[in-house]
Amino acid sequence: MIWQNRLTQLLGIQYPIIQAPMLGVTSPEMVAAIANLGGLGSLPVGGLAPEKTLELIKKTKSLTDRPFAVNLFAHEIPEIDVSVARKMTDYLQNLSAEQHLDCAIPSIESLKFHSYTEQIQILLDEQIPIVSFTFGVLTDEIIAQFKARGVVLIGTATCVKEAVFLEQKGVDAITAQGVEAGGHRGTFLTPANQPIPQVGSMSLIPQIADHVSIPVLASGGIGDGRTIKAAFMLGAEAVQIGSAFIASAESLAISAYKESLQDAQDTDSALTRAFSGRWARGLSNSFMAKMDVEIARTGLSIPQYPIQNSLTTTFRGAAQKQNNAQMTNLWAGQSAASHAQMKSSAEIFNDLLQQVEQ
Ligand SMILES: Cc1cc2nc3c(=O)[nH]c(=O)nc-3n(C[C@H](O)[C@H](O)[C@H](O)COP(=O)(O)O)c2cc1C
């Protein structure tokens, strides 16, 4: 297998295999393990406070001197609909009592959101060479600032329209995220009241590759030698792999989450807005089912991202403390059951290389 291509050159890496950014799962240790083996590790900092962003970057730098990507959430912060948020707060407070979860749902007045714009100076000061982003596009001014410093920019698209839009904005590469992918959908050009794109990787990768001239990273459902080769055949020049690393030794996932992946079937994941207010794929569990029942019964509405995400934070944290997989998000892709492995990130990465070479 000839690994070198436009992307390995652009990113300064040996293998075009990217450990996907996974907020809440990816640790600096995971990023460094992949970087040290010649792949690209991605450090997720979406929505984090500037101080936490700096701390994670410094920690990662202490573990590797290879390039790694930092991943941002490029969305705007919406206004809070107080009446919708208050009803959700009441629902979550009652559910936490019913589920014996020791937590206080934050008051609407106390909610604080961080925009990605607060993180840019840190990335520039720390001379981060690669910045990937999802949920939207960086402002023209910020794109220009990064480009002036030679930073490689990677945007996320879930349909051809978004990919073309990102290329016109001047990004250097595009992550094509199929509907199989675990975690949040990167969708950003679809109005909130319309159905989001649900194009599978098999259809999405070649169509995006046909419509843009910059390199495409394939993401969603990839995690063994066969799927990596298939993605390259379809026109990708790199693969971005998430679910395969969730159960790794360096993952921040609780043990019940890792175990759920081992027992999962291909049909066990679903798209939901219940945890964060944004469509995301995770293993179906009781929280998702209860929210659906409540919506049907009382007309409860889910506040938009990131409001719902913040309202459920203490609730999910309390569930995680109890190792309770039924009351927290278990983001996972459709192939997570066959790709997730309880090994070190380095072993998983080396297995992938070997499978492709075979
Ligand atoms: C637990 C989890 C968290 C994720 N968090 C992020 C994130 O912070 N930023 C991002 O761009 N994508 C995020 N994603 C999406 C991944 O980057 C990637 O698109 C996806 O995992 C690929 O599909 P796969 O899970 O089938 O490998 C997340 C995915 C998972 C499973």
The ligand as an SDF file (V2000), in Angstrom:
LIG
                    3D

 31 33  0  0  0  0  0  0  0  0999 V2000
  -17.9510    9.8010   21.2080 C   0  0  0  0  0  0  0  0  0  0  0  0
  -17.8740   10.6630   19.9870 C   0  0  0  0  0  0  0  0  0  0  0  0
  -17.6060   12.0240   20.1310 C   0  0  0  0  0  0  0  0  0  0  0  0
  -17.4450   12.8300   18.9950 C   0  0  0  0  0  0  0  0  0  0  0  0
  -17.0850   14.1400   19.1460 N   0  0  0  0  0  0  0  0  0  0  0  0
  -16.7340   14.8730   18.0570 C   0  0  0  0  0  0  0  0  0  0  0  0
  -16.1070   16.1410   18.2040 C   0  0  0  0  0  0  0  0  0  0  0  0
  -15.8340   16.6110   19.3160 O   0  0  0  0  0  0  0  0  0  0  0  0
  -15.7990   16.8240   17.0600 N   0  0  0  0  0  0  0  0  0  0  0  0
  -16.0260   16.3050   15.8020 C   0  0  0  0  0  0  0  0  0  0  0  0
  -15.7070   16.9520   14.8100 O   0  0  0  0  0  0  0  0  0  0  0  0
  -16.5980   15.0860   15.6400 N   0  0  0  0  0  0  0  0  0  0  0  0
  -16.9270   14.3650   16.7390 C   0  0  0  0  0  0  0  0  0  0  0  0
  -17.4310   13.0880   16.5780 N   0  0  0  0  0  0  0  0  0  0  0  0
  -17.5750   12.5330   15.2120 C   0  0  0  0  0  0  0  0  0  0  0  0
  -16.2540   11.8760   14.8030 C   0  0  0  0  0  0  0  0  0  0  0  0
  -15.2680   12.8510   14.6340 O   0  0  0  0  0  0  0  0  0  0  0  0
  -16.3680   11.0370   13.5050 C   0  0  0  0  0  0  0  0  0  0  0  0
  -17.0010   11.7790   12.5040 O   0  0  0  0  0  0  0  0  0  0  0  0
  -17.1080    9.7410   13.7190 C   0  0  0  0  0  0  0  0  0  0  0  0
  -16.7520    9.1240   14.9240 O   0  0  0  0  0  0  0  0  0  0  0  0
  -16.8090    8.8020   12.5600 C   0  0  0  0  0  0  0  0  0  0  0  0
  -17.6420    7.7070   12.5310 O   0  0  0  0  0  0  0  0  0  0  0  0
  -17.3500    6.3130   13.2880 P   0  0  0  0  0  0  0  0  0  0  0  0
  -17.7380    6.5820   14.7070 O   0  0  0  0  0  0  0  0  0  0  0  0
  -18.2310    5.3610   12.5940 O   0  0  0  0  0  0  0  0  0  0  0  0
  -15.8820    6.0240   13.1520 O   0  0  0  0  0  0  0  0  0  0  0  0
  -17.6150   12.2710   17.6980 C   0  0  0  0  0  0  0  0  0  0  0  0
  -17.9030   10.9050   17.5650 C   0  0  0  0  0  0  0  0  0  0  0  0
  -18.0190   10.1020   18.6870 C   0  0  0  0  0  0  0  0  0  0  0  0
  -18.2820    8.6310   18.5120 C   0  0  0  0  0  0  0  0  0  0  0  0
  1  2  1  0
  2  3  1  0
  2 30  2  0
  3  4  2  0
  4  5  1  0
  4 28  1  0
  5  6  2  0
  6  7  1  0
  6 13  1  0
  7  8  2  0
  7  9  1  0
  9 10  1  0
 10 11  2  0
 10 12  1  0
 12 13  2  0
 13 14  1  0
 14 15  1  0
 14 28  1  0
 15 16  1  0
 16 17  1  0
 16 18  1  0
 18 19  1  0
 18 20  1  0
 20 21  1  0
 20 22  1  0
 22 23  1  0
 23 24  1  0
 24 25  2  0
 24 26  1  0
 24 27  1  0
 28 29  2  0
 29 30  1  0
 30 31  1  0
M  END
$$$$
